[in-house]
Every structure is written in C-alpha cells, then in structure tokens.
Amino acid sequence: MLLPVLVLLLAIQSCANGQNKTANTAVLSGLTKAKYDALLKTNKIVLVDFYADWCGPCKKMKPSIEEIAEEMKDKVVVVRIDADQNPGICKELSVDALPTLFVYKKGIMMWQNVGYVEKDEIVNYLK
C-alpha cells in the first residue's frame, strides 16, 4: 500500500548515489546520528518506529503505523528504521528490543515504548 505521505524507510543499501527514492518512500544509505537528528528538525511531531522484518509484533503494528502516517500526515512525520540494517544507530540510541517507538516534539523525545502497543495509545501521544 503506497501512502501519499512521507514515510521514511531507512536501511543500508548499496545505492549508486547513496539515496534512492521510490514513490513516497526514501531509502537512505548508512543512517548516522547526525542524519537521525536531522530527521527530527521539523515543526511536525515525529514518530520513529524501529522494526525488523522478522519481528512478529512489528508486523502486527505495521498497519497501524501506516494508518497513522496517512491519517495524521498534516501534523506527524513517520520514520521507520529497519534495526537489522542500521545497528549503529540502534546501539547509539540504546534500542535493544523491538518494536521500539519514539515520539519527538520540536526535537525533544516526549514518549517511548518498547513492545507491541495499540494504535489508540500511540495516537494519544501524537496529539
């Protein structure tokens, strides 16, 4: 399902130019802390979802995350980070269990959650 909203899927990939864009998805090469911090520099609320393709709870939450991205696109930026493809940033941010969600407002972390959480609870922290 393609979302008409900016949903960033961050993964280390061997792209010739270091960045590959398809539809509404940006795939970045080599996520560093500086790049991560740059993603937070927005007037919108930022929801960061650390996930892995093999993670059952991550798969269960994915539709909710996509719905949030669509329904709240005017005020929320959703960033999805594949933990297996970005171990450095996971280590730097102490992400050691999945799924892990962070909510930032004006660059400040306002909420974090480890493990499965229902859509309604996530939305409460995005208001």
N, C-alpha and C positions, 0 to 999 in steps of 0.2 A: 504494500500500500504506500503510495507516494504521498507525502504530506506537503501541502502548499505553505510550508513554514520552514524556517531554518532549523534543521535538526542536524547537529554535527556528530558524525560518527568518526571517532578518532582512532586511527590504527596505524601502525608502522607498516608501510607498504613500499615497494620499490617502484615509485613513480618517477618517470624521467625528469619531471620538473619539480618534484617534491610535493606537489599538490595536485589532486585530481578531483574535479567536480562532476557529479552526475546528478541531474535533476535538482532536488533540494537537499542534497547531501554533500558535505565536504569531507574528504578523507585526507587527513594531514599526515605527513611523514615525521616521525620522531617527536612526540609530544614532550616538551621540556616544561619545567616550572614556569619559565618566562612566558611561553606560549599559553600555558594554562591560565596564568594571571591575566594575560591579555584578553582571554575569552570572558573574563569577569568584568571587564571595563565597559559596562553598558548601563543605561538607565533602567533597563528591564531587570526583572528578577531572573536569576539563572538557576536552573535545576540541572545538577550534574548527576548522571547515572553511571556508576561503574558496574560493568556487567561482564559476563563471559558467555559464549555460545553454548557451553556445556552445562551451565548453571540452571537447574530447574526453576528455582524461584525467580531468576532473572527472566526466563522465558515467560513465566506466568505474569510478570509485571510489565513486560514489553508493550502489550496493547494499551494498558493504562497510561504508560509514559507517552505513547504516540497520540492517544486521545487528548492528554493534557497539552501536548505540543500544538495540536490543532485547535482545541477549544480556547486556549489562553494565549494564542500567538501574538496578540497585541501587547501583552504585558510580561510574557515569560519566554526566555530562550532556553531550549532544552539541549543539553550537551551529553551525548552518550559516548563513554570511553570504554573500549574493549580492554579489560585488565590484562589479558594474556598478551596483547600486542603492545602494551605500554607499562611494563613492570617498573620502570624507573619512576614515573610519576606516582604510581601506586605506593611504592616504597616511601617516596618523599612525603606523601600525604597520609601515610600510615593506613592505607586501605589494605586490610589483610583478610577480609571476608566479603562475600558477595551475596546479593547485590548491596551496594552502598550508595546512598543518596546524600547529596549536599545541596542546600538551598542558600544562595547568596543574594543579598540585597545591598546594592551600592558597594560591591566588592567585599562585604563582610559576611562570614558564614553565620546564618541565623538558625539553621537546623541541620541535623544529620541523622541518618537512620541506617542501621545495618540489618539486613534480612528483609524478608517479604513485608510489604505494607500495602494496605488497600488504597485505591485511588483517592477516596474521600479524605483520608488522612493527609495524603500528600497535598491535595488541593488546599486544605486548611492552612498549610504553611506557605502557600503561594499567594495569599491574599494580602 
